[in-house]
Amino acid sequence: MQDPDSFTKRAASFGTNAVAYARHRPRYPDEAVEWVVGDHTRVLDLAAGTGKLTETLLEFGLEVTAVEPDDLMRAELIRLLPDVHARKGTAEEIPFPDASFDVVVTGQAFHWFDTPEALTEITRVLRPGGVFGALWNYDDVSVPWVAGLAELVGDAPHGEHTPRHERLGEASRETWRHSQRRTVESMLASLGTHSRMLVIEEAERVALFDKLRTYLWSRAETSQGEFERPIVTSGVKAVRV
Ligand SMILES: C[S@@+](CC[C@H](N)C(=O)[O-])C[C@H]1O[C@@H](n2cnc3c(N)ncnc32)[C@H](O)[C@@H]1O
């Protein structure tokens, strides 16, 4: 069980590095977004952050609304995607009437709000027959150099969160493999957008990044210029009954 103070601090940490977040976090694969959205149209991107998932939803020509509590993350989303309807709100208090959406989807965020209150809100704003989906990008630790890096980072993965609520049917899961083109420095910049890195003391952060940089320069896979960072996207979805 995580320390609740640290959990709250981490959940609210992302805005301090919003520009780097938008620049260095990976996208979501089109197939994963298609798997959640199906042939629906009105989509809420919940906890939209700087709009990484919103961007792909828009490319699909969907009617997209973004909800994000953090002012700095939302400001970056509005700067990058000025045409999106973006509102301040949380998963526990979604600022829309009942049955407003066909799909509620959330990227890299369900673990921050997997609570009965959030699922009651999510199913309230979904119309019956609509879909709730959550996606996560993970570094693919089945690849040895990635496993070595993850060990140095030392952060516990947030595990599999399954949406369970009386207004949701049984959840289904899927995974996809893709990658992000990186260099040592842009890989470090990606890692620097993770909540743990944003909440630790400066001295600890500097020491950890020194170790990570040394490691990446020591590996044949990552020290020759550009390389592919292998990513697994994991998805879970359930239909609003
Ligand atoms: C790791 S970021 C993911 C942002 C974006 N969805 C993406 O895929 O890049 C997590 C986001 O969840 C938001 N968040 C944290 N707790 C939340 C809550 N209870 N309700 C809604 N959003 C929340 C944070 O402000 C942050 O923007």
The ligand as an SDF file (V2000), in Angstrom:
LIG
                    3D

 27 29  0  0  0  0  0  0  0  0999 V2000
    0.3820   10.4810  -16.3440 C   0  0  0  0  0  0  0  0  0  0  0  0
   -0.6970   11.8070  -16.6930 S   0  0  0  0  0  0  0  0  0  0  0  0
   -1.5820   11.2280  -18.1360 C   0  0  0  0  0  0  0  0  0  0  0  0
   -2.0300   12.3430  -19.0450 C   0  0  0  0  0  0  0  0  0  0  0  0
   -2.5950   11.9190  -20.3900 C   0  0  0  0  0  0  0  0  0  0  0  0
   -3.8320   11.1980  -20.2400 N   0  0  0  0  0  0  0  0  0  0  0  0
   -1.6120   11.0710  -21.1660 C   0  0  0  0  0  0  0  0  0  0  0  0
   -1.9620    9.9550  -21.5560 O   0  0  0  0  0  0  0  0  0  0  0  0
   -0.5050   11.5340  -21.4040 O   0  0  0  0  0  0  0  0  0  0  0  0
   -1.8980   11.6260  -15.4190 C   0  0  0  0  0  0  0  0  0  0  0  0
   -2.9190   12.7430  -15.4430 C   0  0  0  0  0  0  0  0  0  0  0  0
   -3.9610   12.4100  -14.5190 O   0  0  0  0  0  0  0  0  0  0  0  0
   -4.3920   13.5950  -13.9100 C   0  0  0  0  0  0  0  0  0  0  0  0
   -5.1060   13.2110  -12.6800 N   0  0  0  0  0  0  0  0  0  0  0  0
   -4.5720   12.8140  -11.5120 C   0  0  0  0  0  0  0  0  0  0  0  0
   -5.5640   12.5200  -10.6340 N   0  0  0  0  0  0  0  0  0  0  0  0
   -6.7420   12.7310  -11.2790 C   0  0  0  0  0  0  0  0  0  0  0  0
   -8.1180   12.6030  -10.9190 C   0  0  0  0  0  0  0  0  0  0  0  0
   -8.4820   12.1920   -9.7110 N   0  0  0  0  0  0  0  0  0  0  0  0
   -9.0520   12.9100  -11.8470 N   0  0  0  0  0  0  0  0  0  0  0  0
   -8.7010   13.3120  -13.0790 C   0  0  0  0  0  0  0  0  0  0  0  0
   -7.4100   13.4630  -13.4700 N   0  0  0  0  0  0  0  0  0  0  0  0
   -6.4510   13.1630  -12.5900 C   0  0  0  0  0  0  0  0  0  0  0  0
   -3.0980   14.3950  -13.7040 C   0  0  0  0  0  0  0  0  0  0  0  0
   -3.3370   15.7680  -13.5180 O   0  0  0  0  0  0  0  0  0  0  0  0
   -2.3480   14.0840  -14.9930 C   0  0  0  0  0  0  0  0  0  0  0  0
   -2.5840   15.0300  -15.9940 O   0  0  0  0  0  0  0  0  0  0  0  0
  1  2  1  0
  2  3  1  0
  2 10  1  0
  3  4  1  0
  4  5  1  0
  5  6  1  0
  5  7  1  0
  7  8  2  0
  7  9  1  0
 10 11  1  0
 11 12  1  0
 11 26  1  0
 12 13  1  0
 13 14  1  0
 13 24  1  0
 14 15  1  0
 14 23  1  0
 15 16  2  0
 16 17  1  0
 17 18  1  0
 17 23  2  0
 18 19  1  0
 18 20  2  0
 20 21  1  0
 21 22  2  0
 22 23  1  0
 24 25  1  0
 24 26  1  0
 26 27  1  0
M  CHG  2   2   1   9  -1
M  END
$$$$
